[in-house]
Amino acid sequence: MAQTASVVTPERFASGMTFQQYLTFDYVEFPTIYDKDRIVGRIRAARPGESAEETRRRGTADFFEFQKSPFFEVYAGAGVDEIISALYARLFVGPLEGSRA
């Protein structure tokens, strides 16, 4: 995915993004651990013998069950880890090439 000016990434935090700038962004990039399209696509995919309506109902129920799982605690931790790693790299080796900070 090509990054636009409205995407928040760990690299942007590492290059000097402020919290105030963060509030103006439209989209927050998911941590690498969360391959949303792949995971949600698998959850909502039709199973053998299901009608379209059965697939929709089961897929929605399965998605909400997934939301209740411990995965999101792991996901949140991974996001924090990526941001902290990017900030540490900035302190250790300096800003990313082409950054304004």
Accessible surface in RSA format (square Angstrom, percent):
REM  Atomic radii and reference values for relative SASA: ProtOr
REM  Chains: A
REM  Algorithm: Lee & Richards
REM  Probe-radius: 1.40
REM  Slices: 20
REM RES _ NUM      All-atoms   Total-Side   Main-Chain    Non-polar    All polar
REM                ABS   REL    ABS   REL    ABS   REL    ABS   REL    ABS   REL
RES MET A   1   169.48  87.8  86.80  57.4  82.69 196.9  69.48  59.1 100.01 132.5
RES ALA A   2    90.38  83.1  64.79 100.0  25.60  58.2  75.41 106.2  14.97  39.7
RES GLN A   3    93.80  52.5  63.39  46.3  30.41  72.4  17.12  36.5  76.68  58.2
RES THR A   4    75.79  53.9  68.82  69.8   6.96  16.6  72.38  97.2   3.41   5.2
RES ALA A   5    89.60  82.4  69.25 106.9  20.36  46.3  73.70 103.8  15.91  42.1
RES SER A   6    39.04  33.0  35.87  47.9   3.17   7.3  20.60  43.9  18.45  25.8
RES VAL A   7     6.01   4.0   6.01   5.4   0.00   0.0   6.01   5.2   0.00   0.0
RES VAL A   8     4.19   2.8   3.24   2.9   0.95   2.3   3.24   2.8   0.95   2.6
RES THR A   9     1.60   1.1   0.36   0.4   1.24   3.0   1.24   1.7   0.36   0.5
RES PRO A  10    18.05  13.2  17.74  16.2   0.31   1.1  17.74  14.6   0.31   2.0
RES GLU A  11    82.16  47.2  81.61  61.7   0.54   1.3  36.81  71.2  45.35  37.0
RES ARG A  12    64.66  27.1  63.88  32.6   0.79   1.9  21.57  29.5  43.09  26.1
RES PHE A  13    42.13  21.1  38.53  23.9   3.60   9.4  38.53  23.4   3.60  10.3
RES ALA A  14     4.43   4.1   4.25   6.6   0.18   0.4   4.33   6.1   0.10   0.3
RES SER A  15    22.70  19.2  18.70  25.0   4.00   9.2   2.77   5.9  19.92  27.9
RES GLY A  16    33.42  41.2   0.00   N/A  33.42  41.2  16.35  44.9  17.07  38.2
RES MET A  17    27.22  14.1   7.83   5.2  19.40  46.2  12.27  10.4  14.96  19.8
RES THR A  18    71.50  50.9  65.52  66.4   5.98  14.3  68.45  91.9   3.05   4.6
RES PHE A  19   134.66  67.4 125.75  77.9   8.91  23.2 126.15  76.5   8.51  24.4
RES GLN A  20   126.21  70.6 123.64  90.4   2.57   6.1  54.47 115.9  71.75  54.4
RES GLN A  21    85.03  47.5  82.58  60.4   2.45   5.8  30.24  64.4  54.80  41.6
RES TYR A  22    65.29  30.5  61.92  35.2   3.36   8.8  28.36  21.3  36.93  45.5
RES LEU A  23   102.05  56.8  71.98  51.5  30.08  75.6  75.19  52.8  26.86  72.3
RES THR A  24   102.62  73.0  73.39  74.4  29.22  69.6  69.68  93.6  32.93  49.8
RES PHE A  25    46.29  23.2  22.99  14.2  23.30  60.6  24.46  14.8  21.83  62.5
RES ASP A  26   124.35  87.1  86.09  85.7  38.26  90.5  31.13  73.3  93.22  93.0
RES TYR A  27    82.63  38.6  79.07  45.0   3.56   9.3  65.57  49.3  17.06  21.0
RES VAL A  28    75.92  50.0  67.11  60.8   8.81  21.2  67.11  58.3   8.81  23.9
RES GLU A  29    54.89  31.5  45.54  34.5   9.35  22.3  14.99  29.0  39.90  32.6
RES PHE A  30    66.89  33.5  56.03  34.7  10.86  28.3  56.60  34.3  10.29  29.4
RES PRO A  31    15.27  11.1  11.48  10.5   3.79  13.8  14.62  12.1   0.66   4.1
RES THR A  32   121.79  86.6  98.39  99.7  23.40  55.8  82.58 110.9  39.20  59.3
RES ILE A  33    80.02  45.5  55.07  41.0  24.95  60.1  65.62  47.3  14.40  39.1
RES TYR A  34    16.85   7.9   9.31   5.3   7.54  19.6   3.45   2.6  13.40  16.5
RES ASP A  35    70.98  49.7  64.27  64.0   6.70  15.8  26.16  61.6  44.82  44.7
RES LYS A  36    85.10  41.5  81.89  50.2   3.21   7.6  31.94  28.7  53.16  56.6
RES ASP A  37   113.79  79.7 100.10  99.6  13.69  32.4  37.55  88.4  76.24  76.0
RES ARG A  38   178.70  75.0 164.41  83.8  14.28  34.0  54.27  74.2 124.43  75.4
RES ILE A  39    41.94  23.9  37.83  28.2   4.10   9.9  41.65  30.0   0.29   0.8
RES VAL A  40    27.59  18.2  27.59  25.0   0.00   0.0  27.59  24.0   0.00   0.0
RES GLY A  41    38.94  48.0   0.00   N/A  38.94  48.0  33.35  91.5   5.59  12.5
RES ARG A  42   191.06  80.2 182.56  93.1   8.50  20.2  59.08  80.7 131.99  80.0
RES ILE A  43    25.50  14.5  22.35  16.6   3.15   7.6  25.50  18.4   0.00   0.0
RES ARG A  44   108.34  45.5  97.75  49.8  10.59  25.2  36.38  49.7  71.96  43.6
RES ALA A  45    46.65  42.9  36.75  56.7   9.90  22.5  46.09  64.9   0.56   1.5
RES ALA A  46    74.11  68.1  45.62  70.4  28.49  64.8  45.62  64.2  28.49  75.5
RES ARG A  47   116.03  48.7 110.15  56.1   5.88  14.0  40.66  55.6  75.37  45.7
RES PRO A  48   138.38 100.9 104.79  95.5  33.59 122.1 117.44  97.0  20.94 130.1
RES GLY A  49    85.08 104.9   0.00   N/A  85.08 104.9  44.42 121.9  40.66  91.1
RES GLU A  50    46.32  26.6  23.25  17.6  23.07  54.9  15.26  29.5  31.06  25.4
RES SER A  51    56.70  47.9  45.31  60.5  11.39  26.2  51.04 108.7   5.66   7.9
RES ALA A  52    91.21  83.9  69.47 107.2  21.75  49.5  77.75 109.5  13.46  35.7
RES GLU A  53    78.99  45.3  74.05  56.0   4.93  11.7  45.54  88.1  33.45  27.3
RES GLU A  54    76.73  44.1  74.15  56.1   2.58   6.1  21.92  42.4  54.81  44.8
RES THR A  55    18.78  13.4  18.22  18.5   0.56   1.3  17.33  23.3   1.45   2.2
RES ARG A  56   138.17  58.0 128.35  65.4   9.83  23.4  74.65 102.0  63.52  38.5
RES ARG A  57   132.26  55.5 125.05  63.7   7.21  17.2  54.76  74.8  77.49  47.0
RES ARG A  58    43.46  18.2  37.43  19.1   6.03  14.4  42.89  58.6   0.57   0.3
RES GLY A  59     1.11   1.4   0.00   N/A   1.11   1.4   1.11   3.1   0.00   0.0
RES THR A  60    48.90  34.8  48.49  49.2   0.40   1.0  35.33  47.5  13.56  20.5
RES ALA A  61    55.84  51.3  46.92  72.4   8.92  20.3  54.45  76.7   1.40   3.7
RES ASP A  62    45.32  31.7  41.10  40.9   4.21  10.0  12.65  29.8  32.67  32.6
RES PHE A  63    34.61  17.3  34.61  21.4   0.00   0.0  34.61  21.0   0.00   0.0
RES PHE A  64   114.77  57.4 114.12  70.7   0.65   1.7 114.12  69.2   0.65   1.8
RES GLU A  65   104.58  60.0  98.54  74.6   6.04  14.4  43.14  83.4  61.44  50.2
RES PHE A  66    37.35  18.7  31.08  19.3   6.27  16.3  36.73  22.3   0.62   1.8
RES GLN A  67    74.89  41.9  58.17  42.5  16.72  39.8  14.91  31.7  59.98  45.5
RES LYS A  68   156.04  76.1 119.73  73.5  36.31  86.5  86.55  77.9  69.49  74.0
RES SER A  69    37.35  31.6  24.85  33.2  12.50  28.8  30.18  64.3   7.17  10.0
RES PRO A  70    97.69  71.2  93.89  85.6   3.80  13.8  97.30  80.3   0.39   2.4
RES PHE A  71    43.91  22.0  37.53  23.2   6.38  16.6  42.09  25.5   1.82   5.2
RES PHE A  72    49.55  24.8  45.89  28.4   3.66   9.5  46.48  28.2   3.07   8.8
RES GLU A  73   139.48  80.1 125.12  94.7  14.36  34.2  49.58  95.9  89.90  73.4
RES VAL A  74    85.52  56.3  76.30  69.1   9.22  22.2  83.48  72.5   2.04   5.5
RES TYR A  75    41.10  19.2  41.08  23.4   0.02   0.0  26.53  19.9  14.57  18.0
RES ALA A  76    56.98  52.4  47.93  74.0   9.05  20.6  55.37  78.0   1.61   4.3
RES GLY A  77    33.03  40.7   0.00   N/A  33.03  40.7  31.67  86.9   1.36   3.1
RES ALA A  78    20.52  18.9  14.73  22.7   5.78  13.2  18.51  26.1   2.01   5.3
RES GLY A  79    13.51  16.7   0.00   N/A  13.51  16.7  13.14  36.1   0.37   0.8
RES VAL A  80    81.74  53.8  80.48  72.9   1.27   3.1  81.06  70.4   0.68   1.9
RES ASP A  81    88.66  62.1  85.79  85.4   2.87   6.8  25.17  59.2  63.49  63.3
RES GLU A  82    49.79  28.6  43.43  32.9   6.37  15.2  31.22  60.4  18.57  15.2
RES ILE A  83    55.91  31.8  55.91  41.7   0.00   0.0  55.91  40.3   0.00   0.0
RES ILE A  84   102.00  58.0 101.49  75.6   0.51   1.2 101.75  73.3   0.25   0.7
RES SER A  85    69.68  58.9  60.30  80.5   9.38  21.6  36.19  77.1  33.49  46.9
RES ALA A  86    16.84  15.5   8.06  12.4   8.78  20.0  15.82  22.3   1.01   2.7
RES LEU A  87    71.97  40.1  71.41  51.1   0.56   1.4  71.42  50.2   0.55   1.5
RES TYR A  88   138.42  64.6 135.39  77.0   3.03   7.9 104.26  78.3  34.16  42.1
RES ALA A  89    45.75  42.1  42.94  66.3   2.81   6.4  45.75  64.4   0.00   0.0
RES ARG A  90    73.89  31.0  67.04  34.2   6.86  16.3  11.37  15.5  62.53  37.9
RES LEU A  91   151.57  84.4 119.74  85.7  31.83  80.0 122.84  86.3  28.72  77.3
RES PHE A  92   147.29  73.7 118.20  73.2  29.09  75.7 122.88  74.5  24.41  69.8
RES VAL A  93   112.73  74.2  76.02  68.8  36.71  88.5  84.19  73.1  28.54  77.4
RES GLY A  94    22.64  27.9   0.00   N/A  22.64  27.9  18.63  51.1   4.01   9.0
RES PRO A  95    67.09  48.9  49.52  45.1  17.57  63.9  49.81  41.1  17.28 107.4
RES LEU A  96    91.81  51.1  84.34  60.3   7.48  18.8  87.67  61.6   4.14  11.1
RES GLU A  97   176.68 101.4 148.28 112.2  28.40  67.6  69.89 135.2 106.78  87.2
RES GLY A  98    83.31 102.7   0.00   N/A  83.31 102.7  44.06 120.9  39.25  87.9
RES SER A  99    37.41  31.6   6.15   8.2  31.26  72.0  14.82  31.6  22.59  31.6
RES ARG A 100   240.97 101.2 197.98 100.9  42.99 102.3  87.91 120.1 153.06  92.8
RES ALA A 101    53.80  49.5  13.67  21.1  40.13  91.3  42.58  60.0  11.22  29.7
END  Absolute sums over single chains surface
CHAIN  1 A     7533.7       6104.5       1429.2       4690.2       2843.5
END  Absolute sums over all chains
TOTAL          7533.7       6104.5       1429.2       4690.2       2843.5
